Amino acid sequence: MSDELVLETQDLTRFWNTFKSLDGFEPECFLQLVEDTGEDTTLKILARFTETLKEAEGHVLEGQINEDANVIWRACHKVAGSANLIGFVQYGVFSRDLSHQIRANPDYSNYIPEIGSFLAQTRDIQFQIKETITNLSEHL
């Protein structure tokens, strides 16, 4: 695959150049999304994804405070599919696996390190996307 992708949208060009070589990001998934939906819709999906990450972070924090694993598994489950669609496959797999583990055994104390890792990854992806596409909220 070529590292040179010609996009009409500067925002998606910056996204591509930032994330195409990132460990855990699968460029093929992103390319398929752009091909299937077009650039404007891809920007809308990215904008909605960052909102979903922000919501998931809030729910996980709430779940930690209340030691409520059910709130946490729902948050992890919600981001998994979107993450894969965009190309954050490693994060998506981690989120899905964590949601399945918590659903199967909802004892919050069993997953404290994994939940911390989920939060760190969620915050990092949010930050990186927002730094790359500063006007992302305009696409909601």
C-alpha positions as a printed NumPy array, in Angstrom:
array([[  0.   ,   0.   ,   0.   ],
       [  1.246,   3.466,  -0.779],
       [  1.879,   5.945,   2.009],
       [  0.636,   8.629,  -0.345],
       [ -3.118,   8.991,  -0.154],
       [ -4.769,  11.744,  -2.129],
       [ -7.669,  13.209,  -0.225],
       [ -9.616,  16.35 ,  -1.014],
       [-10.107,  17.212,   2.65 ],
       [ -7.115,  18.679,   4.487],
       [ -8.474,  17.381,   7.81 ],
       [ -8.502,  13.788,   6.572],
       [ -5.087,  14.244,   4.998],
       [ -3.72 ,  15.319,   8.393],
       [ -5.515,  12.387,  10.049],
       [ -4.038,   9.972,   7.511],
       [ -0.523,  11.339,   7.887],
       [ -0.757,  11.208,  11.682],
       [ -2.27 ,   7.769,  12.123],
       [ -1.236,   5.651,   9.118],
       [  1.926,   4.391,  10.825],
       [  0.657,   4.35 ,  14.403],
       [  1.024,   0.999,  16.16 ],
       [ -2.415,  -0.577,  16.546],
       [ -3.968,   1.452,  13.726],
       [ -4.92 ,  -0.452,  10.584],
       [ -4.767,   1.92 ,   7.606],
       [ -6.743,  -0.507,   5.43 ],
       [ -9.81 ,  -0.106,   7.647],
       [ -9.633,   3.674,   7.394],
       [ -9.18 ,   3.528,   3.617],
       [-12.201,   1.248,   3.347],
       [-14.259,   3.667,   5.455],
       [-13.334,   6.597,   3.213],
       [-14.062,   4.547,   0.093],
       [-17.401,   3.282,   1.413],
       [-18.728,   6.517,   2.879],
       [-16.873,   9.434,   1.297],
       [-14.777,  12.07 ,   2.966],
       [-17.573,  14.182,   4.476],
       [-19.227,  11.189,   6.105],
       [-15.859,   9.924,   7.34 ],
       [-15.32 ,  13.27 ,   9.072],
       [-18.774,  12.975,  10.655],
       [-17.948,   9.457,  11.831],
       [-14.66 ,  10.657,  13.338],
       [-16.443,  13.532,  15.074],
       [-19.068,  11.21 ,  16.492],
       [-16.38 ,   8.718,  17.522],
       [-14.577,  11.339,  19.587],
       [-17.872,  12.189,  21.283],
       [-18.44 ,   8.488,  21.968],
       [-14.954,   8.254,  23.495],
       [-15.679,  11.238,  25.73 ],
       [-18.975,   9.67 ,  26.833],
       [-17.309,   6.304,  27.432],
       [-14.643,   7.95 ,  29.567],
       [-17.36 ,   9.583,  31.685],
       [-19.258,   6.325,  32.081],
       [-16.13 ,   4.409,  33.054],
       [-15.239,   7.043,  35.645],
       [-18.791,   6.826,  37.001],
       [-18.516,   3.038,  37.065],
       [-15.245,   3.253,  38.973],
       [-16.693,   5.61 ,  41.573],
       [-19.713,   3.359,  42.087],
       [-17.775,   0.124,  41.503],
       [-20.406,  -0.71 ,  38.913],
       [-18.94 ,  -3.074,  36.335],
       [-22.135,  -3.052,  34.244],
       [-21.694,   0.628,  33.407],
       [-18.08 ,  -0.047,  32.457],
       [-18.785,  -3.029,  30.223],
       [-21.419,  -1.056,  28.291],
       [-18.964,   1.789,  27.72 ],
       [-16.241,  -0.587,  26.526],
       [-18.667,  -2.42 ,  24.279],
       [-19.975,   0.779,  22.718],
       [-16.585,   2.011,  21.49 ],
       [-15.319,  -1.35 ,  20.212],
       [-17.16 ,  -1.466,  16.901],
       [-16.557,   2.149,  16.012],
       [-12.871,   1.844,  16.816],
       [-12.514,  -1.096,  14.429],
       [-14.443,   0.686,  11.692],
       [-12.124,   3.697,  11.783],
       [ -8.929,   1.651,  12.038],
       [ -8.128,   1.633,  15.749],
       [ -8.272,  -2.143,  15.638],
       [ -5.992,  -2.914,  18.574],
       [ -7.994,  -0.563,  20.812],
       [-11.24 ,  -2.005,  19.458],
       [-10.181,  -5.581,  20.208],
       [ -9.013,  -4.584,  23.698],
       [-12.326,  -2.796,  24.352],
       [-14.39 ,  -5.726,  23.091],
       [-12.379,  -8.281,  25.074],
       [-12.661,  -6.223,  28.244],
       [-16.405,  -5.802,  27.782],
       [-16.834,  -9.567,  27.293],
       [-14.735, -10.363,  30.371],
       [-16.639,  -7.931,  32.552],
       [-19.985,  -9.161,  31.228],
       [-19.024, -12.766,  32.008],
       [-17.727, -11.929,  35.497],
       [-18.929,  -8.505,  36.686],
       [-16.689,  -8.292,  39.754],
       [-15.221,  -4.807,  39.33 ],
       [-12.125,  -5.561,  41.395],
       [-10.928,  -8.168,  38.854],
       [-10.377,  -5.538,  36.158],
       [ -8.913,  -2.455,  37.829],
       [ -5.636,  -2.46 ,  35.799],
       [ -7.452,  -3.161,  32.522],
       [ -9.981,  -0.418,  33.207],
       [ -7.119,   1.985,  33.867],
       [ -5.536,   0.975,  30.576],
       [ -8.848,   1.431,  28.77 ],
       [ -9.166,   4.948,  30.185],
       [ -5.599,   5.847,  29.229],
       [ -6.048,   4.602,  25.66 ],
       [ -9.43 ,   6.309,  25.357],
       [ -7.998,   9.642,  26.476],
       [ -4.954,   9.284,  24.237],
       [ -6.984,   8.555,  21.1  ],
       [ -9.379,  11.42 ,  21.86 ],
       [ -6.489,  13.807,  22.341],
       [ -4.648,  12.723,  19.207],
       [ -7.717,  13.003,  17.003],
       [ -8.657,  16.424,  18.383],
       [ -5.081,  17.659,  17.962],
       [ -5.057,  16.429,  14.375],
       [ -8.47 ,  17.774,  13.382],
       [ -8.978,  20.878,  15.49 ],
       [-12.377,  21.768,  14.002],
       [-13.828,  18.282,  14.345],
       [-16.908,  19.413,  16.286],
       [-18.023,  21.332,  13.178],
       [-18.674,  17.973,  11.534],
       [-21.253,  16.783,  14.072]])
